[in-house]
Amino acid sequence: MPIDGKTRIVGVLGDPVAHSASPAMHNAAFAAAGLNWVYLACHVPPERLAGAIRGARDLGWVGLNLTVPHKVAALEVVEQLDDEAKQLGAVNTLRFGENGRIEGHNTDGYGLVKALEEEFGLTLAGRQVLILGAGGGAGRALAMKCALEGVDSLYLANRTRERVEELATRVRATGTKVELLSLVEAASVLDKVELIINATSVGLQLGDTLPVMPGRGHYVYDTIYNPPETALLRAARQAGARVANGLSMLLHQGARAWEIWTGQPAPISAMRAALRQAVAGMSG
């Protein structure tokens, strides 16, 4: 469908953002649904985030996705938060209301729950979970989602424990048992956990040092999807763990965002196919 004066616009803001597969996924969805919409990827450094969000609103865009490093900082700009975003303490989806109000949502937790069900047939209730990189926006949201879904114990590993102390307080308020660790200390709790979630950037670069070495019996979910198999996932798979990358989480959080913007059911099959093709092209 050609872009014209009636085309509705959404997009993603990030720093960096060139690697994102979201434009391929969402534009395929718009085509499948016959909607005259377009999804753009925009590189926005942190100091320009507030202006970029308000500018998109003033230009008549429908909404935005937010990726690294904007998910927490955007809370200062948002004028209305849904319950999930309030509980998770970060936003990854914005919708601009009819009156220009900036509405904040978080679909990361939803995406994780759907991804774990799809990849492993796994629910979170009663599990022992280790999250690597709990200090960032994605890690914070996933930690709170785990707590709200009723995990038994949550181990939060970050480069510096001080950055996750406030998060730990919020998690404990749900009644969840929490232990704080540095990334170096994460290996010490491997025998206590079933599910390991990587929300760090470890694995994006060749030669990255692994924070843990999973073994047989672990489920390992890496939120990174490009490369499709990180060093962490490769080591875990070779050790007999069940593994999955972040493509399924991206799919389901994206589908939920699509529904928030359009008010229509997301065409999941078209989105999945476009994602796979986009990531294959990036890796090729």
Phi and psi in degrees as GROMACS dihedral restraints (atoms count N, CA, C in turn):
[ dihedral_restraints ]
;  ai    aj    ak    al  type     phi  dphi    fc
    3     4     5     6     1   -69.8    20    10
    4     5     6     7     1   147.5    20    10
    6     7     8     9     1   -79.6    20    10
    7     8     9    10     1   130.1    20    10
    9    10    11    12     1  -144.6    20    10
   10    11    12    13     1  -166.2    20    10
   12    13    14    15     1   -68.7    20    10
   13    14    15    16     1   -12.3    20    10
   15    16    17    18     1  -101.2    20    10
   16    17    18    19     1    -0.6    20    10
   18    19    20    21     1   -65.7    20    10
   19    20    21    22     1   131.0    20    10
   21    22    23    24     1   -93.8    20    10
   22    23    24    25     1   143.7    20    10
   24    25    26    27     1  -120.5    20    10
   25    26    27    28     1   134.6    20    10
   27    28    29    30     1  -134.8    20    10
   28    29    30    31     1   171.5    20    10
   30    31    32    33     1  -174.9    20    10
   31    32    33    34     1  -175.9    20    10
   33    34    35    36     1  -125.9    20    10
   34    35    36    37     1   137.6    20    10
   36    37    38    39     1  -109.3    20    10
   37    38    39    40     1   132.3    20    10
   39    40    41    42     1  -161.3    20    10
   40    41    42    43     1   170.5    20    10
   42    43    44    45     1  -151.9    20    10
   43    44    45    46     1    88.4    20    10
   45    46    47    48     1   -86.8    20    10
   46    47    48    49     1   174.3    20    10
   48    49    50    51     1  -144.9    20    10
   49    50    51    52     1    -6.4    20    10
   51    52    53    54     1   -62.6    20    10
   52    53    54    55     1   -24.7    20    10
   54    55    56    57     1   -81.3    20    10
   55    56    57    58     1    -8.4    20    10
   57    58    59    60     1   -64.9    20    10
   58    59    60    61     1   135.8    20    10
   60    61    62    63     1   -94.6    20    10
   61    62    63    64     1     0.7    20    10
   63    64    65    66     1   -61.7    20    10
   64    65    66    67     1   -40.5    20    10
   66    67    68    69     1   -58.1    20    10
   67    68    69    70     1   -42.4    20    10
   69    70    71    72     1   -61.8    20    10
   70    71    72    73     1   -43.7    20    10
   72    73    74    75     1   -64.2    20    10
   73    74    75    76     1   -49.8    20    10
   75    76    77    78     1   -73.4    20    10
   76    77    78    79     1   -38.6    20    10
   78    79    80    81     1   -66.9    20    10
   79    80    81    82     1   -33.6    20    10
   81    82    83    84     1   -65.2    20    10
   82    83    84    85     1   -37.9    20    10
   84    85    86    87     1   -65.5    20    10
   85    86    87    88     1   -42.4    20    10
   87    88    89    90     1   -63.1    20    10
   88    89    90    91     1   -40.7    20    10
   90    91    92    93     1   -64.3    20    10
   91    92    93    94     1   -42.8    20    10
   93    94    95    96     1   -64.1    20    10
   94    95    96    97     1   -33.9    20    10
   96    97    98    99     1   -89.1    20    10
   97    98    99   100     1    -4.5    20    10
   99   100   101   102     1    69.8    20    10
  100   101   102   103     1    31.6    20    10
  102   103   104   105     1   -99.4    20    10
  103   104   105   106     1   138.1    20    10
  105   106   107   108     1   -85.2    20    10
  106   107   108   109     1    69.8    20    10
  108   109   110   111     1  -127.3    20    10
  109   110   111   112     1   160.1    20    10
  111   112   113   114     1  -142.3    20    10
  112   113   114   115     1   146.8    20    10
  114   115   116   117     1  -119.6    20    10
  115   116   117   118     1   126.4    20    10
  117   118   119   120     1  -117.3    20    10
  118   119   120   121     1   152.5    20    10
  120   121   122   123     1  -108.0    20    10
  121   122   123   124     1   126.0    20    10
  123   124   125   126     1  -125.2    20    10
  124   125   126   127     1   125.0    20    10
  126   127   128   129     1   -80.0    20    10
  127   128   129   130     1   116.7    20    10
  129   130   131   132     1  -131.9    20    10
  130   131   132   133     1   114.8    20    10
  132   133   134   135     1   -70.8    20    10
  133   134   135   136     1   159.7    20    10
  135   136   137   138     1   -54.2    20    10
  136   137   138   139     1   -39.7    20    10
  138   139   140   141     1   -69.2    20    10
  139   140   141   142     1   -12.5    20    10
  141   142   143   144     1  -109.5    20    10
  142   143   144   145     1     6.9    20    10
  144   145   146   147     1   -61.4    20    10
  145   146   147   148     1   -51.7    20    10
  147   148   149   150     1   -59.1    20    10
  148   149   150   151     1   -44.5    20    10
  150   151   152   153     1   -64.8    20    10
  151   152   153   154     1   -36.8    20    10
  153   154   155   156     1   -67.7    20    10
  154   155   156   157     1   -41.7    20    10
  156   157   158   159     1   -63.3    20    10
  157   158   159   160     1   -48.5    20    10
  159   160   161   162     1   -67.4    20    10
  160   161   162   163     1   -33.9    20    10
  162   163   164   165     1   -65.8    20    10
  163   164   165   166     1   -42.0    20    10
  165   166   167   168     1   -62.0    20    10
  166   167   168   169     1   -41.6    20    10
  168   169   170   171     1   -61.2    20    10
  169   170   171   172     1   -46.6    20    10
  171   172   173   174     1   -67.4    20    10
  172   173   174   175     1   -25.0    20    10
  174   175   176   177     1   -82.0    20    10
  175   176   177   178     1    -3.3    20    10
  177   178   179   180     1    89.7    20    10
  178   179   180   181     1    14.5    20    10
  180   181   182   183     1   -63.4    20    10
  181   182   183   184     1   156.2    20    10
  183   184   185   186     1   -79.5    20    10
  184   185   186   187     1   -40.4    20    10
  186   187   188   189     1   180.0    20    10
  187   188   189   190     1  -173.7    20    10
  189   190   191   192     1  -145.7    20    10
  190   191   192   193     1   152.9    20    10
  192   193   194   195     1   -99.9    20    10
  193   194   195   196     1   154.2    20    10
  195   196   197   198     1  -126.4    20    10
  196   197   198   199     1   133.1    20    10
  198   199   200   201     1  -125.5    20    10
  199   200   201   202     1  -171.7    20    10
  201   202   203   204     1   -50.8    20    10
  202   203   204   205     1   131.5    20    10
  204   205   206   207     1  -109.6    20    10
  205   206   207   208     1    34.8    20    10
  207   208   209   210     1  -100.5    20    10
  208   209   210   211     1    -2.9    20    10
  210   211   212   213     1   -69.8    20    10
  211   212   213   214     1   -28.7    20    10
  213   214   215   216     1   -92.8    20    10
  214   215   216   217     1   -42.8    20    10
  216   217   218   219     1   -59.6    20    10
  217   218   219   220     1   -32.0    20    10
  219   220   221   222     1   -66.3    20    10
  220   221   222   223     1   -16.6    20    10
  222   223   224   225     1   -59.1    20    10
  223   224   225   226     1   -27.6    20    10
  225   226   227   228     1   -72.2    20    10
  226   227   228   229     1   -18.2    20    10
  228   229   230   231     1  -100.4    20    10
  229   230   231   232     1   -31.0    20    10
  231   232   233   234     1   -65.2    20    10
  232   233   234   235     1   139.6    20    10
  234   235   236   237     1  -102.6    20    10
  235   236   237   238     1   -17.5    20    10
  237   238   239   240     1  -149.3    20    10
  238   239   240   241     1   124.4    20    10
  240   241   242   243     1  -109.0    20    10
  241   242   243   244     1   138.8    20    10
  243   244   245   246     1   -78.4    20    10
  244   245   246   247     1   170.3    20    10
  246   247   248   249     1   -60.9    20    10
  247   248   249   250     1   -40.7    20    10
  249   250   251   252     1   -62.1    20    10
  250   251   252   253     1   -45.9    20    10
  252   253   254   255     1   -63.8    20    10
  253   254   255   256     1   -39.1    20    10
  255   256   257   258     1   -60.4    20    10
  256   257   258   259     1   -45.7    20    10
  258   259   260   261     1   -69.7    20    10
  259   260   261   262     1   -36.9    20    10
  261   262   263   264     1   -84.0    20    10
  262   263   264   265     1   -19.0    20    10
  264   265   266   267     1    73.6    20    10
  265   266   267   268     1    25.6    20    10
  267   268   269   270     1  -162.1    20    10
  268   269   270   271     1   157.7    20    10
  270   271   272   273     1  -125.4    20    10
  271   272   273   274     1   142.8    20    10
  273   274   275   276     1  -127.2    20    10
  274   275   276   277     1    -3.7    20    10
  276   277   278   279     1  -138.9    20    10
  277   278   279   280     1   129.5    20    10
  279   280   281   282     1  -117.6    20    10
  280   281   282   283     1   144.3    20    10
  282   283   284   285     1  -129.4    20    10
  283   284   285   286     1   134.6    20    10
  285   286   287   288     1   -95.8    20    10
  286   287   288   289     1   114.1    20    10
  288   289   290   291     1   -69.6    20    10
  289   290   291   292     1   171.6    20    10
  291   292   293   294     1   -59.8    20    10
  292   293   294   295     1   -30.9    20    10
  294   295   296   297     1   -91.5    20    10
  295   296   297   298     1     9.7    20    10
  297   298   299   300     1    85.4    20    10
  298   299   300   301     1     1.7    20    10
  300   301   302   303     1   -66.4    20    10
  301   302   303   304     1   135.1    20    10
  303   304   305   306     1   -89.5    20    10
  304   305   306   307     1   107.9    20    10
  306   307   308   309     1   -96.4    20    10
  307   308   309   310     1   132.5    20    10
  309   310   311   312     1  -108.1    20    10
  310   311   312   313     1   135.1    20    10
  312   313   314   315     1  -132.0    20    10
  313   314   315   316     1   161.6    20    10
  315   316   317   318     1  -132.9    20    10
  316   317   318   319     1   117.0    20    10
  318   319   320   321     1  -107.2    20    10
  319   320   321   322     1     2.2    20    10
  321   322   323   324     1   -63.3    20    10
  322   323   324   325     1   -45.7    20    10
  324   325   326   327     1   -61.7    20    10
  325   326   327   328     1   -43.9    20    10
  327   328   329   330     1   -58.1    20    10
  328   329   330   331     1   -44.8    20    10
  330   331   332   333     1   -61.9    20    10
  331   332   333   334     1   -40.3    20    10
  333   334   335   336     1   -63.8    20    10
  334   335   336   337     1   -47.6    20    10
  336   337   338   339     1   -59.1    20    10
  337   338   339   340     1   -46.2    20    10
  339   340   341   342     1   -65.4    20    10
  340   341   342   343     1   -37.7    20    10
  342   343   344   345     1   -66.4    20    10
  343   344   345   346     1   -44.1    20    10
  345   346   347   348     1   -64.5    20    10
  346   347   348   349     1   -37.4    20    10
  348   349   350   351     1   -64.7    20    10
  349   350   351   352     1   -43.5    20    10
  351   352   353   354     1   -70.5    20    10
  352   353   354   355     1   -44.6    20    10
  354   355   356   357     1   -80.1    20    10
  355   356   357   358     1   -40.3    20    10
  357   358   359   360     1  -121.1    20    10
  358   359   360   361     1    -7.3    20    10
  360   361   362   363     1    63.6    20    10
  361   362   363   364     1    34.4    20    10
  363   364   365   366     1  -111.7    20    10
  364   365   366   367     1   134.3    20    10
  366   367   368   369     1  -107.7    20    10
  367   368   369   370     1   159.8    20    10
  369   370   371   372     1   -87.9    20    10
  370   371   372   373     1   -24.0    20    10
  372   373   374   375     1   -57.2    20    10
  373   374   375   376     1   128.6    20    10
  375   376   377   378     1    80.0    20    10
  376   377   378   379     1     2.5    20    10
  378   379   380   381     1   -85.8    20    10
  379   380   381   382     1   161.8    20    10
  381   382   383   384     1  -106.8    20    10
  382   383   384   385     1   120.5    20    10
  384   385   386   387     1  -126.9    20    10
  385   386   387   388     1   135.9    20    10
  387   388   389   390     1  -111.0    20    10
  388   389   390   391     1   125.0    20    10
  390   391   392   393     1  -111.6    20    10
  391   392   393   394     1   122.0    20    10
  393   394   395   396     1   -93.2    20    10
  394   395   396   397     1   121.2    20    10
  396   397   398   399     1    86.8    20    10
  397   398   399   400     1    54.4    20    10
  399   400   401   402     1   -85.8    20    10
  400   401   402   403     1     1.2    20    10
  402   403   404   405     1   -86.6    20    10
  403   404   405   406     1   -19.0    20    10
  405   406   407   408     1   -86.3    20    10
  406   407   408   409     1   175.4    20    10
  408   409   410   411     1   -61.1    20    10
  409   410   411   412     1   -43.2    20    10
  411   412   413   414     1   -67.6    20    10
  412   413   414   415     1   -46.5    20    10
  414   415   416   417     1   -61.2    20    10
  415   416   417   418     1   -41.0    20    10
  417   418   419   420     1   -62.0    20    10
  418   419   420   421     1   -46.3    20    10
  420   421   422   423     1   -63.8    20    10
  421   422   423   424     1   -41.3    20    10
  423   424   425   426     1   -68.9    20    10
  424   425   426   427     1   -36.6    20    10
  426   427   428   429     1   -62.3    20    10
  427   428   429   430     1   -46.5    20    10
  429   430   431   432     1   -66.2    20    10
  430   431   432   433     1   -37.1    20    10
  432   433   434   435     1   -63.9    20    10
  433   434   435   436     1   -41.0    20    10
  435   436   437   438     1   -59.1    20    10
  436   437   438   439     1   -43.9    20    10
  438   439   440   441     1   -63.9    20    10
  439   440   441   442     1   -44.7    20    10
  441   442   443   444     1   -67.7    20    10
  442   443   444   445     1   -25.6    20    10
  444   445   446   447     1   -85.0    20    10
  445   446   447   448     1    -3.0    20    10
  447   448   449   450     1    90.8    20    10
  448   449   450   451     1    31.4    20    10
  450   451   452   453     1   -61.3    20    10
  451   452   453   454     1   154.1    20    10
  453   454   455   456     1   -77.0    20    10
  454   455   456   457     1   -49.2    20    10
  456   457   458   459     1  -138.6    20    10
  457   458   459   460     1   144.0    20    10
  459   460   461   462     1  -130.3    20    10
  460   461   462   463     1   124.4    20    10
  462   463   464   465     1  -108.8    20    10
  463   464   465   466     1   118.7    20    10
  465   466   467   468     1  -106.2    20    10
  466   467   468   469     1   112.2    20    10
  468   469   470   471     1  -110.1    20    10
  469   470   471   472     1   128.2    20    10
  471   472   473   474     1  -142.3    20    10
  472   473   474   475     1   161.3    20    10
  474   475   476   477     1   -56.1    20    10
  475   476   477   478     1   -40.0    20    10
  477   478   479   480     1  -126.9    20    10
  478   479   480   481     1   128.3    20    10
  480   481   482   483     1   -64.6    20    10
  481   482   483   484     1   -29.3    20    10
  483   484   485   486     1   -58.6    20    10
  484   485   486   487     1   -32.0    20    10
  486   487   488   489     1   -70.5    20    10
  487   488   489   490     1   -16.8    20    10
  489   490   491   492     1  -112.9    20    10
  490   491   492   493     1    10.0    20    10
  492   493   494   495     1   -65.9    20    10
  493   494   495   496     1   -42.9    20    10
  495   496   497   498     1   -65.2    20    10
  496   497   498   499     1   -39.3    20    10
  498   499   500   501     1   -62.7    20    10
  499   500   501   502     1   -42.8    20    10
  501   502   503   504     1   -60.1    20    10
  502   503   504   505     1   -38.3    20    10
  504   505   506   507     1   -62.0    20    10
  505   506   507   508     1   -42.8    20    10
  507   508   509   510     1   -67.4    20    10
  508   509   510   511     1   -38.9    20    10
  510   511   512   513     1   -65.6    20    10
  511   512   513   514     1   -43.3    20    10
  513   514   515   516     1   -62.5    20    10
  514   515   516   517     1   -28.8    20    10
  516   517   518   519     1   -64.3    20    10
  517   518   519   520     1   -18.6    20    10
  519   520   521   522     1   -85.8    20    10
  520   521   522   523     1    -5.8    20    10
  522   523   524   525     1    93.0    20    10
  523   524   525   526     1     6.5    20    10
  525   526   527   528     1   -86.2    20    10
  526   527   528   529     1   138.0    20    10
  528   529   530   531     1   -74.8    20    10
  529   530   531   532     1   132.6    20    10
  531   532   533   534     1  -130.8    20    10
  532   533   534   535     1   140.6    20    10
  534   535   536   537     1  -131.8    20    10
  535   536   537   538     1   132.3    20    10
  537   538   539   540     1   -95.9    20    10
  538   539   540   541     1   139.9    20    10
  540   541   542   543     1  -141.3    20    10
  541   542   543   544     1   155.9    20    10
  543   544   545   546     1   -83.1    20    10
  544   545   546   547     1   164.9    20    10
  546   547   548   549     1   -61.1    20    10
  547   548   549   550     1   -33.9    20    10
  549   550   551   552     1   -64.0    20    10
  550   551   552   553     1   -32.1    20    10
  552   553   554   555     1   -85.2    20    10
  553   554   555   556     1    -9.1    20    10
  555   556   557   558     1   -59.4    20    10
  556   557   558   559     1   -34.9    20    10
  558   559   560   561     1   -61.5    20    10
  559   560   561   562     1   -22.1    20    10
  561   562   563   564     1   -72.6    20    10
  562   563   564   565     1   -13.1    20    10
  564   565   566   567     1  -111.8    20    10
  565   566   567   568     1    10.4    20    10
  567   568   569   570     1   -59.7    20    10
  568   569   570   571     1   -33.0    20    10
  570   571   572   573     1   -77.0    20    10
  571   572   573   574     1    -4.3    20    10
  573   574   575   576     1  -103.9    20    10
  574   575   576   577     1   -11.1    20    10
  576   577   578   579     1  -116.8    20    10
  577   578   579   580     1   154.4    20    10
  579   580   581   582     1  -101.8    20    10
  580   581   582   583     1   -41.8    20    10
  582   583   584   585     1  -115.7    20    10
  583   584   585   586     1   130.2    20    10
  585   586   587   588     1  -116.5    20    10
  586   587   588   589     1   124.7    20    10
  588   589   590   591     1  -115.1    20    10
  589   590   591   592     1   122.9    20    10
  591   592   593   594     1   -96.9    20    10
  592   593   594   595     1   114.4    20    10
  594   595   596   597     1  -114.4    20    10
  595   596   597   598     1    16.1    20    10
  597   598   599   600     1   -92.0    20    10
  598   599   600   601     1   175.7    20    10
  600   601   602   603     1   -90.0    20    10
  601   602   603   604     1     3.2    20    10
  603   604   605   606     1   -61.8    20    10
  604   605   606   607     1   125.0    20    10
  606   607   608   609     1   115.4    20    10
  607   608   609   610     1   -14.5    20    10
  609   610   611   612     1   -74.9    20    10
  610   611   612   613     1   -27.4    20    10
  612   613   614   615     1  -112.9    20    10
  613   614   615   616     1   141.3    20    10
  615   616   617   618     1   -61.4    20    10
  616   617   618   619     1   139.0    20    10
  618   619   620   621     1    87.6    20    10
  619   620   621   622     1     2.1    20    10
  621   622   623   624     1   -58.8    20    10
  622   623   624   625     1   137.5    20    10
  624   625   626   627     1   -80.1    20    10
  625   626   627   628     1   128.9    20    10
  627   628   629   630     1   -74.3    20    10
  628   629   630   631     1   132.9    20    10
  630   631   632   633     1   -74.4    20    10
  631   632   633   634     1   -26.5    20    10
  633   634   635   636     1  -143.1    20    10
  634   635   636   637     1   162.6    20    10
  636   637   638   639     1  -123.3    20    10
  637   638   639   640     1    90.8    20    10
  639   640   641   642     1   -63.2    20    10
  640   641   642   643     1   162.9    20    10
  642   643   644   645     1  -134.5    20    10
  643   644   645   646     1  -174.4    20    10
  645   646   647   648     1   -58.5    20    10
  646   647   648   649     1   136.1    20    10
  648   649   650   651     1   100.9    20    10
  649   650   651   652     1   -16.1    20    10
  651   652   653   654     1   -86.7    20    10
  652   653   654   655     1   148.6    20    10
  654   655   656   657     1  -102.0    20    10
  655   656   657   658     1   130.0    20    10
  657   658   659   660     1  -124.3    20    10
  658   659   660   661     1   117.9    20    10
  660   661   662   663     1  -116.1    20    10
  661   662   663   664     1   119.2    20    10
  663   664   665   666     1  -105.1    20    10
  664   665   666   667     1   121.8    20    10
  666   667   668   669     1   -69.4    20    10
  667   668   669   670     1   -13.4    20    10
  669   670   671   672     1   -72.6    20    10
  670   671   672   673     1   137.8    20    10
  672   673   674   675     1  -121.8    20    10
  673   674   675   676     1    -8.0    20    10
  675   676   677   678     1  -139.6    20    10
  676   677   678   679     1   104.2    20    10
  678   679   680   681     1   -74.2    20    10
  679   680   681   682     1   154.1    20    10
  681   682   683   684     1   -62.0    20    10
  682   683   684   685     1   -31.3    20    10
  684   685   686   687     1  -125.8    20    10
  685   686   687   688     1   105.9    20    10
  687   688   689   690     1   -76.5    20    10
  688   689   690   691     1   170.4    20    10
  690   691   692   693     1   -59.4    20    10
  691   692   693   694     1   -37.3    20    10
  693   694   695   696     1   -63.2    20    10
  694   695   696   697     1   -47.3    20    10
  696   697   698   699     1   -66.0    20    10
  697   698   699   700     1   -37.9    20    10
  699   700   701   702     1   -63.4    20    10
  700   701   702   703     1   -47.5    20    10
  702   703   704   705     1   -63.2    20    10
  703   704   705   706     1   -40.9    20    10
  705   706   707   708     1   -65.7    20    10
  706   707   708   709     1   -43.5    20    10
  708   709   710   711     1   -62.5    20    10
  709   710   711   712     1   -44.2    20    10
  711   712   713   714     1   -64.6    20    10
  712   713   714   715     1   -26.2    20    10
  714   715   716   717     1   -86.1    20    10
  715   716   717   718     1    -4.1    20    10
  717   718   719   720     1   100.0    20    10
  718   719   720   721     1     5.4    20    10
  720   721   722   723     1   -76.6    20    10
  721   722   723   724     1   158.3    20    10
  723   724   725   726     1   -88.7    20    10
  724   725   726   727     1   131.4    20    10
  726   727   728   729     1  -131.7    20    10
  727   728   729   730     1   155.5    20    10
  729   730   731   732     1  -157.5    20    10
  730   731   732   733     1   148.1    20    10
  732   733   734   735     1   -97.6    20    10
  733   734   735   736     1   180.0    20    10
  735   736   737   738     1   -79.2    20    10
  736   737   738   739     1     6.3    20    10
  738   739   740   741     1   -64.3    20    10
  739   740   741   742     1   -38.5    20    10
  741   742   743   744     1   -69.4    20    10
  742   743   744   745     1   -34.9    20    10
  744   745   746   747     1   -67.6    20    10
  745   746   747   748     1   -42.7    20    10
  747   748   749   750     1   -59.2    20    10
  748   749   750   751     1   -42.2    20    10
  750   751   752   753     1   -59.4    20    10
  751   752   753   754     1   -51.2    20    10
  753   754   755   756     1   -76.9    20    10
  754   755   756   757     1   -34.5    20    10
  756   757   758   759     1   -69.0    20    10
  757   758   759   760     1   -34.4    20    10
  759   760   761   762     1   -67.1    20    10
  760   761   762   763     1   -39.7    20    10
  762   763   764   765     1   -63.6    20    10
  763   764   765   766     1   -40.1    20    10
  765   766   767   768     1   -66.5    20    10
  766   767   768   769     1   -41.5    20    10
  768   769   770   771     1   -61.0    20    10
  769   770   771   772     1   -42.9    20    10
  771   772   773   774     1   -56.9    20    10
  772   773   774   775     1   -41.7    20    10
  774   775   776   777     1   -69.3    20    10
  775   776   777   778     1   -35.3    20    10
  777   778   779   780     1   -62.7    20    10
  778   779   780   781     1   -41.9    20    10
  780   781   782   783     1   -73.6    20    10
  781   782   783   784     1   -46.0    20    10
  783   784   785   786     1   -93.6    20    10
  784   785   786   787     1   -24.7    20    10
  786   787   788   789     1    74.9    20    10
  787   788   789   790     1    13.9    20    10
  789   790   791   792     1  -120.6    20    10
  790   791   792   793     1   155.8    20    10
  792   793   794   795     1   -62.1    20    10
  793   794   795   796     1   138.2    20    10
  795   796   797   798     1   -76.4    20    10
  796   797   798   799     1   140.3    20    10
  798   799   800   801     1   -80.9    20    10
  799   800   801   802     1    82.9    20    10
  801   802   803   804     1   -57.9    20    10
  802   803   804   805     1   -42.7    20    10
  804   805   806   807     1   -61.6    20    10
  805   806   807   808     1   -43.0    20    10
  807   808   809   810     1   -65.8    20    10
  808   809   810   811     1   -38.4    20    10
  810   811   812   813     1   -67.7    20    10
  811   812   813   814     1   -42.1    20    10
  813   814   815   816     1   -63.3    20    10
  814   815   816   817     1   -45.4    20    10
  816   817   818   819     1   -62.5    20    10
  817   818   819   820     1   -42.3    20    10
  819   820   821   822     1   -65.7    20    10
  820   821   822   823     1   -39.6    20    10
  822   823   824   825     1   -62.0    20    10
  823   824   825   826     1   -48.2    20    10
  825   826   827   828     1   -60.0    20    10
  826   827   828   829     1   -41.6    20    10
  828   829   830   831     1   -67.0    20    10
  829   830   831   832     1   -41.0    20    10
  831   832   833   834     1   -65.2    20    10
  832   833   834   835     1   -44.1    20    10
  834   835   836   837     1   -69.9    20    10
  835   836   837   838     1   -36.4    20    10
  837   838   839   840     1   -61.9    20    10
  838   839   840   841     1   -38.1    20    10
  840   841   842   843     1   -68.3    20    10
  841   842   843   844     1   -36.7    20    10
  843   844   845   846     1   -67.4    20    10
  844   845   846   847     1   -35.0    20    10
  846   847   848   849     1   -85.2    20    10
  847   848   849   850     1   -17.6    20    10
